[in-house]
Amino acid sequence: MRINKLLLALLLLGTFGTMSAQNQTLIDGVVGVVGNEPILKSDIENQLLQYKARKISLPGDDRCYIFEELLFQTLLLNQAEVDSVYAEDSQVESELTRRLDFFEEQMGGRKKMEDYFGKPYPAIKEYFRDMVKDQIVIQQMQSNISSGLRVSPAEVKAFYKRIPKDSLPIIESEIHFSQIVIYPKIYPEQIEKIKSDLNDIKKRVENNSSSFEIMATLYSEDEVANEKGGSLGWVRRGDLVPEFAEVAFGMETPGQLSEVIETEFGFHLIKFQERRGEQILVSHILMRPKVRSSEKLRAKQTLDSIAQLIRTDKITFTDAAAKYTQDEAGMRNGGIVLNPYSGTSTFESSHLDAATNFIIQKLKIGEVSSPFESQTQKGKTEIKIIVVTQKTQPHVASLETDYQKISDMTLAEKKEKTMDEWIREKQKTTYIKLSPEFRTCKFKYEGWLEQ
């Protein structure tokens, strides 16, 4: 964390004298100064404890490695002040809130977080404010230094040629596919059965004949929450789908049970437990109507007919998707499936559900599958046919098949070299002072020791 300018002046008064002098001794606790910014020994020790707690091993001498990282960050902060690069207050507030929300959740509540830090929440927020502000400025400076960099085809080719053949990266299998989906019909009586089951559970809990947690473990279809008796943990309104959030945030009494509600995931019974500012602690039981076998068969027969039309060139897969699929996104883009993890149409096997991945592995490019059953990310049963439009096997990277990936690697190297040059140049023109105990470190950039 950056030290207040007045405090810095008091700390250095009578010790450094004029900042240009080369024979002064650093005061106790300050192990380095870059420009007007000090680095404290406690900063190094605190970071070292964090690395050890996470069991992260560092290259070379631990303290020297951390010290050089801090020197680099402080060099960026010092130059940011020269270049008038600042973090907007709104940006700092947003990032600060996001991080403290995470701390709060990990520690099990605001009270526990306050106990841990020994401060009330507003004081914790102020304690971290300068740190977060500095980190945002550091990121902006790094972005500014490398902005505008591009690589030419000649640079990409030269980069590729420099990689030892036994060190070329392995590219995982990449898949592009389209699908036509039918959601088997759910009948009103099935929905009423689910609602009745959830209302029966509600009565049993309210009559104390069973606990909500046991009922969730036995009957809920939310497998993740079930491991915690149906608990979703501490959540904010934005963490929940709107229908769920509206009911859950309207509840006030600990132990209160909601009416049965419907969302895109199914039907829920909610138990309210506690409110803490903008967060609530809630549990739920999720149930979905079971699709009848007859409806699955009906959907498969329909898709069989569509697949036969495509195979005999009576209609293209794209036109069939636009006409027949019940997947809204597929209607708009001819059935092309987009990866929710990347927003692109490229998938790796690990991104696919087991059923779809199994079928894809057996298909040739352009081959239309037989109808099969799978589940959407939201747990909805779907029957579909798919066609693989592109599929690569795991392979060693090459310019012919992986130009964009190699181009990205080339650009990353160019950015690193640009940063290296920037550091060495700024070391020559920035005041740098190191404590004697760190002047024996083997730094990556020797310029730290030249003053």
DODREN-450401 format. One record per residue (C-alpha): residue number from 0; x, y, z. Coordinates in pm, 1 decimal, m for minus. Example, Ala and Ser with C-alpha at 12.3 -4.5 7.8 and 13.67 -1.06 7.14 Angstrom:
<vexbas>
num->0	x->1230.0	y->m450.0	z->780.0
num->1	x->1367.0	y->m106.0	z->714.0
</vexbas>
This chain:
<vexbas>
num->0	x->0.0	y->0.0	z->0.0
num->1	x->128.7	y->344.1	z->m89.9
num->2	x->236.7	y->557.9	z->206.8
num->3	x->78.0	y->900.9	z->251.0
num->4	x->304.2	y->1174.3	z->108.2
num->5	x->326.5	y->1366.5	z->439.2
num->6	x->411.1	y->1047.7	z->626.5
num->7	x->673.6	y->966.2	z->366.1
num->8	x->831.8	y->1308.5	z->413.8
num->9	x->845.3	y->1257.6	z->790.8
num->10	x->996.4	y->911.4	z->754.5
num->11	x->1270.4	y->1029.4	z->521.6
num->12	x->1343.6	y->1361.0	z->693.1
num->13	x->1701.0	y->1377.9	z->815.2
num->14	x->1785.1	y->1038.9	z->669.5
num->15	x->1790.7	y->1083.7	z->296.3
num->16	x->1854.0	y->1456.3	z->295.4
num->17	x->1852.2	y->1544.3	z->m72.4
num->18	x->1722.4	y->1254.8	z->m282.4
num->19	x->2015.2	y->1280.2	z->m520.2
num->20	x->2277.1	y->1185.5	z->m259.1
num->21	x->2420.4	y->835.7	z->m306.0
num->22	x->2573.4	y->755.7	z->31.5
num->23	x->2276.2	y->773.6	z->264.2
num->24	x->2141.3	y->485.6	z->472.8
num->25	x->1779.3	y->372.2	z->442.3
num->26	x->1570.6	y->410.9	z->756.1
num->27	x->1462.8	y->101.1	z->948.4
num->28	x->1160.1	y->m62.1	z->781.6
num->29	x->1212.2	y->98.0	z->440.2
num->30	x->1415.9	y->m136.1	z->219.5
num->31	x->1382.7	y->47.3	z->m109.0
num->32	x->1270.8	y->370.1	z->m272.2
num->33	x->1173.0	y->417.0	z->m635.8
num->34	x->1119.3	y->780.8	z->m728.2
num->35	x->908.7	y->911.5	z->m440.5
num->36	x->764.6	y->573.1	z->m347.4
num->37	x->901.4	y->361.4	z->m57.0
num->38	x->897.1	y->m17.6	z->m26.6
num->39	x->864.6	y->m152.2	z->327.0
num->40	x->1018.2	y->m470.5	z->459.0
num->41	x->675.0	y->m561.6	z->593.1
num->42	x->541.2	y->m554.3	z->234.1
num->43	x->787.7	y->m828.3	z->142.7
num->44	x->717.6	y->m1036.7	z->451.6
num->45	x->340.5	y->m1011.1	z->407.2
num->46	x->360.4	y->m1127.8	z->45.3
num->47	x->595.4	y->m1408.6	z->143.5
num->48	x->342.4	y->m1532.8	z->400.0
num->49	x->69.4	y->m1529.1	z->132.5
num->50	x->280.4	y->m1732.8	z->m109.1
num->51	x->360.8	y->m1985.7	z->163.2
num->52	x->m3.1	y->m2010.5	z->268.1
num->53	x->m93.9	y->m2095.3	z->m92.4
num->54	x->205.2	y->m2332.5	z->m117.9
num->55	x->343.4	y->m2143.2	z->m417.3
num->56	x->714.5	y->m2198.0	z->m479.9
num->57	x->912.1	y->m1903.0	z->m615.1
num->58	x->1219.2	y->m1911.0	z->m839.6
num->59	x->1548.4	y->m1832.2	z->m665.9
num->60	x->1558.9	y->m1647.0	z->m335.4
num->61	x->1200.2	y->m1586.9	z->m218.5
num->62	x->1254.9	y->m1242.9	z->m69.0
num->63	x->1466.9	y->m1121.8	z->m360.4
num->64	x->1201.6	y->m1237.1	z->m607.9
num->65	x->922.3	y->m1059.7	z->m419.1
num->66	x->1136.9	y->m747.9	z->m373.3
num->67	x->1199.0	y->m721.5	z->m748.2
num->68	x->828.2	y->m760.9	z->m815.4
num->69	x->761.7	y->m472.4	z->m575.9
num->70	x->1035.1	y->m265.3	z->m738.6
num->71	x->870.1	y->m315.2	z->m1076.5
num->72	x->522.8	y->m227.8	z->m946.0
num->73	x->657.0	y->79.4	z->m770.2
num->74	x->837.4	y->187.4	z->m1087.9
num->75	x->505.0	y->170.2	z->m1270.8
num->76	x->332.0	y->372.3	z->m996.2
num->77	x->602.5	y->635.2	z->m1000.1
num->78	x->581.1	y->671.8	z->m1377.1
num->79	x->201.5	y->680.8	z->m1360.1
num->80	x->230.1	y->990.5	z->m1143.7
num->81	x->466.9	y->1148.5	z->m1396.7
num->82	x->232.2	y->1058.9	z->m1684.5
num->83	x->m82.0	y->1163.8	z->m1493.0
num->84	x->m236.1	y->816.1	z->m1509.0
num->85	x->m502.8	y->780.7	z->m1241.4
num->86	x->m776.6	y->537.2	z->m1142.2
num->87	x->m1130.6	y->675.1	z->m1155.9
num->88	x->m1304.4	y->680.6	z->m816.0
num->89	x->m1599.7	y->483.7	z->m957.3
num->90	x->m1362.9	y->217.3	z->m1090.2
num->91	x->m1186.9	y->187.0	z->m754.7
num->92	x->m1516.2	y->168.0	z->m566.2
num->93	x->m1651.2	y->m102.5	z->m796.0
num->94	x->m1337.9	y->m318.9	z->m773.6
num->95	x->m1307.1	y->m263.5	z->m398.0
num->96	x->m1666.9	y->m368.9	z->m339.4
num->97	x->m1623.2	y->m675.3	z->m559.0
num->98	x->m1316.2	y->m792.8	z->m366.7
num->99	x->m1465.6	y->m728.6	z->m23.1
num->100	x->m1780.3	y->m915.5	z->m126.1
num->101	x->m1557.8	y->m1210.8	z->m210.2
num->102	x->m1372.4	y->m1185.5	z->125.5
num->103	x->m1703.9	y->m1163.4	z->306.2
num->104	x->m1839.0	y->m1474.2	z->136.5
num->105	x->m1519.1	y->m1674.4	z->193.5
num->106	x->m1506.8	y->m1582.1	z->562.3
num->107	x->m1869.4	y->m1669.8	z->626.6
num->108	x->m2017.5	y->m1325.3	z->677.5
num->109	x->m1940.0	y->m960.9	z->744.3
num->110	x->m1913.8	y->m1009.2	z->1121.5
num->111	x->m1646.0	y->m1275.7	z->1081.0
num->112	x->m1459.2	y->m1056.3	z->834.8
num->113	x->m1469.1	y->m763.6	z->1076.7
num->114	x->m1345.4	y->m987.5	z->1358.6
num->115	x->m1064.0	y->m1117.0	z->1137.7
num->116	x->m938.7	y->m768.0	z->1050.2
num->117	x->m1024.1	y->m618.5	z->1387.2
num->118	x->m1203.4	y->m326.0	z->1219.5
num->119	x->m1558.8	y->m231.5	z->1120.8
num->120	x->m1649.7	y->m272.6	z->752.7
num->121	x->m1598.7	y->95.9	z->654.2
num->122	x->m1248.6	y->89.4	z->806.1
num->123	x->m1164.2	y->m232.9	z->620.7
num->124	x->m1277.7	y->m67.5	z->300.1
num->125	x->m1053.7	y->232.3	z->357.0
num->126	x->m764.4	y->5.4	z->454.6
num->127	x->m775.1	y->m162.0	z->112.9
num->128	x->m869.3	y->143.7	z->m94.8
num->129	x->m517.5	y->266.5	z->m176.2
num->130	x->m401.8	y->m86.6	z->m247.8
num->131	x->m681.7	y->m145.3	z->m499.3
num->132	x->m625.5	y->198.8	z->m652.1
num->133	x->m256.2	y->120.9	z->m702.7
num->134	x->m333.4	y->m214.9	z->m861.7
num->135	x->m572.2	y->m54.1	z->m1110.0
num->136	x->m311.9	y->209.3	z->m1199.3
num->137	x->m46.0	y->m60.1	z->m1244.0
num->138	x->m274.1	y->m248.1	z->m1483.7
num->139	x->m344.9	y->71.3	z->m1678.6
num->140	x->25.9	y->149.5	z->m1707.1
num->141	x->105.8	y->m201.4	z->m1832.0
num->142	x->m172.8	y->m171.3	z->m2086.4
num->143	x->m49.6	y->171.8	z->m2200.6
num->144	x->307.0	y->49.3	z->m2247.5
num->145	x->203.6	y->m236.7	z->m2476.0
num->146	x->m96.6	y->m74.6	z->m2646.2
num->147	x->m83.8	y->m54.2	z->m3022.4
num->148	x->156.7	y->m345.2	z->m3059.8
num->149	x->89.7	y->m574.0	z->m3356.0
num->150	x->273.0	y->m863.0	z->m3518.7
num->151	x->328.9	y->m922.2	z->m3888.7
num->152	x->308.1	y->m1261.5	z->m4063.0
num->153	x->688.3	y->m1252.0	z->m4095.7
num->154	x->723.8	y->m1206.3	z->m3717.2
num->155	x->485.2	y->m1494.6	z->m3650.0
num->156	x->679.3	y->m1720.9	z->m3884.0
num->157	x->1012.8	y->m1622.1	z->m3729.0
num->158	x->875.5	y->m1683.8	z->m3377.2
num->159	x->752.6	y->m2029.7	z->m3476.4
num->160	x->1087.5	y->m2123.4	z->m3627.4
num->161	x->1267.5	y->m2030.8	z->m3303.3
num->162	x->1065.3	y->m2278.8	z->m3095.2
num->163	x->1256.5	y->m2606.9	z->m3047.9
num->164	x->1066.9	y->m2890.4	z->m3214.2
num->165	x->1039.3	y->m3081.4	z->m2885.4
num->166	x->893.3	y->m2772.6	z->m2714.6
num->167	x->608.9	y->m2695.3	z->m2956.4
num->168	x->276.3	y->m2669.8	z->m2770.1
num->169	x->10.3	y->m2940.8	z->m2801.3
num->170	x->m322.6	y->m2805.3	z->m2928.6
num->171	x->m627.3	y->m2981.2	z->m2785.1
num->172	x->m907.0	y->m3108.6	z->m3009.4
num->173	x->m1137.2	y->m2825.9	z->m3121.5
num->174	x->m1494.0	y->m2883.8	z->m3232.9
num->175	x->m1756.1	y->m2677.0	z->m3416.5
num->176	x->m2106.7	y->m2819.7	z->m3447.8
num->177	x->m2469.7	y->m2732.1	z->m3512.5
num->178	x->m2782.8	y->m2884.4	z->m3365.1
num->179	x->m3158.9	y->m2913.7	z->m3404.4
num->180	x->m3335.6	y->m2945.2	z->m3069.7
num->181	x->m3681.6	y->m3055.4	z->m2962.6
num->182	x->m3790.1	y->m3023.1	z->m2599.3
num->183	x->m4030.4	y->m3308.9	z->m2519.2
num->184	x->m4373.5	y->m3190.8	z->m2412.8
num->185	x->m4448.1	y->m3154.3	z->m2042.2
num->186	x->m4815.2	y->m3199.6	z->m1953.0
num->187	x->m5005.0	y->m2976.8	z->m1704.7
num->188	x->m5073.6	y->m3272.0	z->m1474.2
num->189	x->m4697.3	y->m3333.7	z->m1447.6
num->190	x->m4643.4	y->m2975.5	z->m1336.7
num->191	x->m4926.9	y->m3001.3	z->m1086.0
num->192	x->m4768.5	y->m3318.7	z->m947.3
num->193	x->m4438.8	y->m3137.4	z->m887.0
num->194	x->m4614.4	y->m2846.5	z->m718.7
num->195	x->m4813.3	y->m3087.9	z->m500.1
num->196	x->m4494.8	y->m3273.3	z->m397.3
num->197	x->m4323.1	y->m2948.1	z->m300.7
num->198	x->m4628.1	y->m2829.1	z->m105.5
num->199	x->m4634.0	y->m3161.0	z->81.0
num->200	x->m4268.7	y->m3107.6	z->175.3
num->201	x->m4354.3	y->m2754.7	z->290.0
num->202	x->m4627.1	y->m2888.4	z->520.7
num->203	x->m4395.7	y->m3153.1	z->667.5
num->204	x->m4130.3	y->m2892.0	z->745.5
num->205	x->m4383.9	y->m2648.0	z->893.0
num->206	x->m4530.8	y->m2928.5	z->1105.5
num->207	x->m4180.9	y->m3019.2	z->1227.7
num->208	x->m4221.5	y->m3375.9	z->1103.3
num->209	x->m3907.6	y->m3335.5	z->894.8
num->210	x->m3631.3	y->m3081.1	z->840.9
num->211	x->m3588.4	y->m2875.0	z->527.1
num->212	x->m3225.2	y->m2985.7	z->501.8
num->213	x->m3315.1	y->m3356.7	z->503.5
num->214	x->m3589.0	y->m3302.4	z->244.5
num->215	x->m3344.6	y->m3111.5	z->23.4
num->216	x->m3087.5	y->m3388.6	z->48.2
num->217	x->m3346.0	y->m3653.8	z->m36.8
num->218	x->m3551.6	y->m3485.6	z->m307.1
num->219	x->m3387.6	y->m3176.1	z->m453.5
num->220	x->m3238.7	y->m3197.0	z->m803.3
num->221	x->m2979.6	y->m2926.6	z->m735.6
num->222	x->m2689.2	y->m3164.7	z->m679.2
num->223	x->m2442.4	y->m2895.8	z->m570.7
num->224	x->m2668.6	y->m2732.7	z->m310.5
num->225	x->m2785.8	y->m3072.0	z->m184.8
num->226	x->m2443.9	y->m3141.0	z->m38.4
num->227	x->m2514.7	y->m2848.4	z->196.7
num->228	x->m2875.7	y->m2930.9	z->277.2
num->229	x->m3002.7	y->m2718.8	z->m9.7
num->230	x->m2809.8	y->m2407.4	z->94.2
num->231	x->m2711.8	y->m2157.7	z->m175.8
num->232	x->m2493.8	y->m1968.9	z->72.3
num->233	x->m2484.5	y->m1591.3	z->88.9
num->234	x->m2615.3	y->m1448.0	z->m238.5
num->235	x->m2692.5	y->m1109.9	z->m390.0
num->236	x->m2992.9	y->m1027.8	z->m604.1
num->237	x->m2776.5	y->m1035.7	z->m916.5
num->238	x->m2662.1	y->m1391.9	z->m837.9
num->239	x->m3015.5	y->m1526.1	z->m883.5
num->240	x->m3258.5	y->m1549.6	z->m1173.6
num->241	x->m3519.6	y->m1269.2	z->m1146.5
num->242	x->m3816.8	y->m1486.0	z->m1044.0
num->243	x->m3620.3	y->m1650.1	z->m763.3
num->244	x->m3465.9	y->m1320.6	z->m648.7
num->245	x->m3801.4	y->m1140.7	z->m632.9
num->246	x->m3945.1	y->m1398.4	z->m391.7
num->247	x->m3629.2	y->m1462.3	z->m188.0
num->248	x->m3551.9	y->m1094.1	z->m129.6
num->249	x->m3912.8	y->m1031.3	z->m31.3
num->250	x->m3883.0	y->m1271.4	z->263.6
num->251	x->m3795.4	y->m1142.2	z->609.8
num->252	x->m3845.5	y->m1403.7	z->882.4
num->253	x->m3570.3	y->m1660.7	z->952.0
num->254	x->m3703.2	y->m2008.5	z->871.1
num->255	x->m3980.1	y->m1870.3	z->649.1
num->256	x->m4078.8	y->m2091.4	z->354.0
num->257	x->m4194.4	y->m1952.3	z->19.9
num->258	x->m4479.8	y->m2061.0	z->m199.9
num->259	x->m4374.2	y->m2288.4	z->m485.7
num->260	x->m4223.4	y->m2078.0	z->m764.0
num->261	x->m4119.8	y->m2154.8	z->m1121.0
num->262	x->m3798.9	y->m2047.0	z->m1294.9
num->263	x->m3617.0	y->m2160.5	z->m1607.2
num->264	x->m3444.2	y->m2424.4	z->m1389.7
num->265	x->m3766.1	y->m2584.3	z->m1263.3
num->266	x->m3984.2	y->m2545.9	z->m952.9
num->267	x->m3848.9	y->m2428.2	z->m617.9
num->268	x->m3938.3	y->m2417.6	z->m250.4
num->269	x->m3724.7	y->m2151.1	z->m80.9
num->270	x->m3621.9	y->m2126.8	z->283.1
num->271	x->m3511.9	y->m1784.9	z->405.3
num->272	x->m3247.3	y->m1787.3	z->678.3
num->273	x->m3080.3	y->m1449.6	z->726.9
num->274	x->m3026.5	y->m1104.9	z->573.6
num->275	x->m2701.7	y->m910.1	z->585.2
num->276	x->m2704.8	y->m580.4	z->400.1
num->277	x->m2744.7	y->m655.8	z->31.0
num->278	x->m2702.4	y->m1030.6	z->82.6
num->279	x->m2934.2	y->m1305.3	z->199.8
num->280	x->m2869.7	y->m1660.5	z->314.6
num->281	x->m3118.9	y->m1898.5	z->153.9
num->282	x->m3174.9	y->m2266.1	z->79.3
num->283	x->m3399.9	y->m2427.8	z->m177.4
num->284	x->m3543.3	y->m2754.7	z->m300.9
num->285	x->m3550.6	y->m2787.0	z->m678.8
num->286	x->m3775.6	y->m3028.1	z->m867.0
num->287	x->m3836.0	y->m3073.8	z->m1239.8
num->288	x->m4120.9	y->m3259.2	z->m1411.6
num->289	x->m4008.4	y->m3595.8	z->m1549.3
num->290	x->m4045.7	y->m3623.7	z->m1925.6
num->291	x->m4262.0	y->m3915.5	z->m2034.2
num->292	x->m4094.1	y->m4186.5	z->m2243.6
num->293	x->m4369.9	y->m4152.1	z->m2504.8
num->294	x->m4282.3	y->m3784.8	z->m2553.3
num->295	x->m3912.2	y->m3862.0	z->m2587.0
num->296	x->m3998.3	y->m4122.1	z->m2851.9
num->297	x->m4222.9	y->m3874.9	z->m3034.7
num->298	x->m3939.3	y->m3616.0	z->m3042.9
num->299	x->m3690.7	y->m3876.7	z->m3169.3
num->300	x->m3927.3	y->m3984.6	z->m3447.6
num->301	x->m3971.7	y->m3623.8	z->m3558.9
num->302	x->m3596.0	y->m3565.0	z->m3560.6
num->303	x->m3541.0	y->m3893.9	z->m3747.2
num->304	x->m3759.8	y->m3762.3	z->m4027.5
num->305	x->m3576.0	y->m3427.4	z->m4032.1
num->306	x->m3237.9	y->m3601.8	z->m4036.9
num->307	x->m3347.6	y->m3812.8	z->m4334.7
num->308	x->m3451.4	y->m3499.1	z->m4525.5
num->309	x->m3105.7	y->m3350.7	z->m4460.8
num->310	x->m2920.6	y->m3669.7	z->m4558.9
num->311	x->m3111.0	y->m3690.3	z->m4889.9
num->312	x->m3044.7	y->m3322.1	z->m4966.8
num->313	x->m3411.2	y->m3225.7	z->m4947.1
num->314	x->m3314.3	y->m2946.5	z->m4706.5
num->315	x->m2990.6	y->m2812.2	z->m4564.1
num->316	x->m2910.5	y->m2850.5	z->m4195.8
num->317	x->m2905.2	y->m2470.4	z->m4163.6
num->318	x->m3253.4	y->m2428.4	z->m4312.5
num->319	x->m3387.4	y->m2722.4	z->m4112.7
num->320	x->m3256.4	y->m2569.3	z->m3791.9
num->321	x->m3418.7	y->m2234.7	z->m3870.1
num->322	x->m3748.2	y->m2413.2	z->m3941.2
num->323	x->m3765.1	y->m2690.8	z->m3682.3
num->324	x->m3537.1	y->m2632.5	z->m3383.6
num->325	x->m3694.5	y->m2522.3	z->m3055.8
num->326	x->m3368.5	y->m2371.7	z->m2936.1
num->327	x->m3416.9	y->m1994.5	z->m2973.8
num->328	x->m3050.6	y->m1919.4	z->m3044.3
num->329	x->m3044.9	y->m2196.2	z->m3305.1
num->330	x->m3344.8	y->m2047.2	z->m3485.0
num->331	x->m3149.4	y->m1725.9	z->m3538.6
num->332	x->m2815.4	y->m1868.8	z->m3650.0
num->333	x->m2901.6	y->m2188.1	z->m3833.4
num->334	x->m2835.5	y->m2418.1	z->m3540.7
num->335	x->m2473.0	y->m2314.7	z->m3476.5
num->336	x->m2391.7	y->m2383.4	z->m3110.6
num->337	x->m2199.5	y->m2116.6	z->m2918.9
num->338	x->m1967.2	y->m2200.7	z->m2632.3
num->339	x->m2092.7	y->m2026.2	z->m2314.1
num->340	x->m1737.1	y->m2025.4	z->m2177.0
num->341	x->m1585.2	y->m1828.3	z->m2466.4
num->342	x->m1873.8	y->m1682.1	z->m2664.7
num->343	x->m1732.4	y->m1843.5	z->m2980.3
num->344	x->m1839.3	y->m2152.9	z->m3175.1
num->345	x->m1522.8	y->m2340.2	z->m3072.8
num->346	x->m1550.3	y->m2616.6	z->m2813.0
num->347	x->m1303.8	y->m2843.0	z->m2640.9
num->348	x->m1428.8	y->m3181.6	z->m2524.8
num->349	x->m1426.5	y->m3070.5	z->m2160.1
num->350	x->m1683.8	y->m2800.7	z->m2240.1
num->351	x->m1943.0	y->m3049.6	z->m2365.8
num->352	x->m2195.2	y->m3258.0	z->m2174.3
num->353	x->m2112.8	y->m3628.9	z->m2168.2
num->354	x->m2386.9	y->m3736.7	z->m2411.0
num->355	x->m2302.5	y->m3477.3	z->m2676.3
num->356	x->m1930.1	y->m3540.0	z->m2645.6
num->357	x->m1982.5	y->m3916.0	z->m2688.7
num->358	x->m2179.0	y->m3867.8	z->m3011.3
num->359	x->m1937.0	y->m3608.7	z->m3151.8
num->360	x->m1638.1	y->m3836.7	z->m3107.8
num->361	x->m1802.0	y->m4093.7	z->m3338.7
num->362	x->m1919.5	y->m3851.9	z->m3610.5
num->363	x->m1736.6	y->m3762.1	z->m3929.2
num->364	x->m1736.8	y->m3405.0	z->m4057.9
num->365	x->m2074.5	y->m3332.1	z->m4219.2
num->366	x->m2238.0	y->m3651.9	z->m4088.6
num->367	x->m2579.5	y->m3603.9	z->m3928.4
num->368	x->m2625.3	y->m3793.4	z->m3602.1
num->369	x->m2919.9	y->m4004.3	z->m3498.5
num->370	x->m3146.9	y->m3839.3	z->m3239.7
num->371	x->m3021.3	y->m3864.6	z->m2882.6
num->372	x->m3110.1	y->m3733.7	z->m2538.5
num->373	x->m2906.3	y->m3485.4	z->m2337.4
num->374	x->m2960.3	y->m3206.6	z->m2085.9
num->375	x->m2915.3	y->m2833.4	z->m2117.1
num->376	x->m2694.4	y->m2644.2	z->m1872.8
num->377	x->m3012.6	y->m2559.0	z->m1683.4
num->378	x->m3109.3	y->m2925.1	z->m1647.6
num->379	x->m3382.1	y->m2929.6	z->m1913.2
num->380	x->m3425.1	y->m3254.9	z->m2109.6
num->381	x->m3364.8	y->m3215.7	z->m2482.3
num->382	x->m3370.4	y->m3449.4	z->m2781.1
num->383	x->m3146.1	y->m3341.4	z->m3067.3
num->384	x->m2955.0	y->m3423.3	z->m3380.8
num->385	x->m2616.3	y->m3267.1	z->m3451.1
num->386	x->m2371.2	y->m3222.0	z->m3734.8
num->387	x->m2001.1	y->m3158.7	z->m3682.3
num->388	x->m1875.9	y->m2884.6	z->m3914.4
num->389	x->m1513.7	y->m2880.0	z->m3795.5
num->390	x->m1314.0	y->m3113.1	z->m3574.6
num->391	x->m942.6	y->m3130.0	z->m3513.2
num->392	x->m744.4	y->m3399.9	z->m3341.4
num->393	x->m498.4	y->m3314.8	z->m3062.3
num->394	x->m179.8	y->m3218.2	z->m3243.1
num->395	x->147.8	y->m3033.6	z->m3226.4
num->396	x->98.2	y->m2667.5	z->m3313.8
num->397	x->174.6	y->m2570.0	z->m3673.1
num->398	x->147.8	y->m2250.7	z->m3877.0
num->399	x->m90.5	y->m2417.9	z->m4119.1
num->400	x->m352.8	y->m2518.7	z->m3863.4
num->401	x->m289.8	y->m2291.2	z->m3564.1
num->402	x->m177.6	y->m1957.9	z->m3705.1
num->403	x->m393.7	y->m1747.0	z->m3470.8
num->404	x->m270.3	y->m1923.2	z->m3157.7
num->405	x->92.3	y->m1885.2	z->m3266.6
num->406	x->23.4	y->m1521.2	z->m3354.4
num->407	x->m110.7	y->m1465.8	z->m3000.7
num->408	x->204.2	y->m1625.3	z->m2856.9
num->409	x->420.7	y->m1402.1	z->m3078.8
num->410	x->235.8	y->m1091.7	z->m2960.6
num->411	x->270.1	y->m1197.1	z->m2595.8
num->412	x->646.8	y->m1229.9	z->m2642.3
num->413	x->661.1	y->m889.2	z->m2813.3
num->414	x->473.3	y->m730.3	z->m2524.2
num->415	x->714.3	y->m890.1	z->m2277.5
num->416	x->1015.4	y->m756.0	z->m2468.5
num->417	x->857.9	y->m410.4	z->m2485.9
num->418	x->804.2	y->m417.1	z->m2110.7
num->419	x->1164.2	y->m530.8	z->m2055.6
num->420	x->1292.2	y->m237.6	z->m2264.3
num->421	x->1065.2	y->5.0	z->m2079.4
num->422	x->1192.1	y->m115.3	z->m1739.6
num->423	x->1558.9	y->m85.4	z->m1838.6
num->424	x->1503.9	y->263.0	z->m1980.4
num->425	x->1316.3	y->389.5	z->m1674.3
num->426	x->1575.9	y->243.3	z->m1438.6
num->427	x->1828.3	y->483.8	z->m1593.0
num->428	x->1615.6	y->794.1	z->m1534.6
num->429	x->1441.4	y->714.8	z->m1204.7
num->430	x->1585.1	y->754.9	z->m855.6
num->431	x->1630.8	y->406.4	z->m705.5
num->432	x->1771.8	y->326.3	z->m362.7
num->433	x->1808.5	y->m23.5	z->m214.0
num->434	x->1890.5	y->m137.4	z->134.6
num->435	x->2232.5	y->m312.1	z->161.0
num->436	x->2065.3	y->m641.6	z->258.4
num->437	x->1908.4	y->m662.4	z->m89.1
num->438	x->2204.1	y->m542.9	z->m294.0
num->439	x->2337.0	y->m900.6	z->m310.4
num->440	x->2019.3	y->m1027.8	z->m480.7
num->441	x->2048.0	y->m1173.5	z->m829.3
num->442	x->1782.7	y->m963.1	z->m1000.5
num->443	x->1646.5	y->m1020.0	z->m1349.6
num->444	x->1706.5	y->m649.1	z->m1418.3
num->445	x->2049.3	y->m543.5	z->m1293.8
num->446	x->1958.4	y->m175.8	z->m1330.6
num->447	x->1811.9	y->m179.8	z->m979.1
num->448	x->2171.8	y->m194.2	z->m849.8
num->449	x->2328.7	y->70.8	z->m1071.0
num->450	x->2252.2	y->365.1	z->m844.3
</vexbas>
